[in-house]
Amino acid sequence: MSDQQTINEKEAKVRKGFWPKMRSAMSRVPFAEDAVGAYYCATDKQTPLSVKGTLFGALAYFILPTDLVPDFIVGLGYIDDASVLMLALSSVRGAMTQDHKDRAKKALARTPVGGDEPPQPPETSS
């Protein structure tokens, strides 16, 4: 399997599962803005392939139903997710632009927390 195919598979999983996971977890994770910024960076057509691969890998880990530390453990459940995301972001330092960060803030402001109401559609990549 090529790198491009692997990235495409991770991207499909992230696009499908990211917003439902974020909506259900955003009140419990202190890194919500970083995660949404990473999502916008990873889905930006201008982002280099290597950066996309790193970010899609970290975001795919975040949306996994099972991981190293189960998300339902209060106070600890998202520590592994945060660590993976922060490591990914530090390794692609500079790739996330101010536009990605601004779009993340706007998306979080219009995304309902929990419940059955679907999140507002995220802005499309440039």
N, C-alpha and C positions, 0 to 999 in steps of 0.2 A: 504494500500500500504506500502511495506517495505521501509526502508531507502535505501537499495540497488536499488530498483526499481526507487525510486525518483531520486537518483544520476544518474542512467542509463538514465532516461528521460532528465535530465538537460545536461548530457554529450552529448547526441545525438543532442540536440538543439545547444549547444555550438560548437560542431564539424561542424555542418552544417552552422551556421551563423557567426562564429567568424572571419574568414579570410576576407569574403566580407565586414563586418562592419569595421574591422581594416583597410583594404585598403582604404575605403572611408573616414575614420575619422582620420587616423594617422597624417595628416598634421595639424590637429586642436586640438589634445589632447596631453598634456604634459606628460601623463602617459602611452604612447604606450609601452614603454619598460617594464614597470611593468605589463601591461596587457598581453603581449606576454609571459613574464616570468611566470606569473600565469597560462597561458594556458599550457605551457610545464610542469609545476609542477603538474597541475591537471591531465594531460594525462600520466604522468609517472607511470608505473606499481609499482614502489617502494614507491609511495606516499600513506600514510595511508588513509583509507576510510573517516575518519572524515575531513581530510584536503581537500580531493577531493570534498566532499559535500560543504564545505565552499567556495572553489574557483569556482566550477561550478555554484553555486548560484550567486556569484558576477559577473562572466563572462556572465551568462544568463541575468542578469539585464542590463549589458552593451549592449548586442545585441538586447534587446527589442526595437521594433519600437516606443513604447510610454512608457514614464516613468515620474517620478515626475516633472522634468524640461525638456521640449522638447529639443532634441539635436540641433535643427536648430536655437536656440536663441544664437546669437553671444556673446561670452564671458561668458555665463552662462550655455549653453546647456549641457556641460559634467561635471559640478561641482558635480552633484549628482552621476554620474557614478564613478568619481574619488573618492568620499567619500566612496561609497560602497566598491570599490576595495581596498582602503587603509585600511579601517576597517577590511576587510577580511584578507588582508596580515598581518596586525598587530596581528590578532588573531591566525594566524598559523605561527608566527615568527619562522624562522629557517627551515621551511619545504622547502622553495625555495633555491635550491643549486646554487653554482656558475655555474655549468653546465647549469641549466635552464636559468640563466641570460646571459651566453655566447651564448646559442642557440637563445635567444630572439634578441640579437644584430645582429647576423648573419641573422636571418629571416627578420628583419626590413630592413637590408641593401639590400636584394634581392627582397623585396615585392614592386611592383609598387604602387604609390599613385594614387587613383582615376582611372578614365578612364575605358575602357571596357576590358583592358588586364587582364587576370586572374593572381592572385598572384602565385608565384612559390610554388610548394608543400612544406609544412613545413616538417622539419625533423621529423621522427617518434620517438616515445618514446623509451627509453631504456628498 
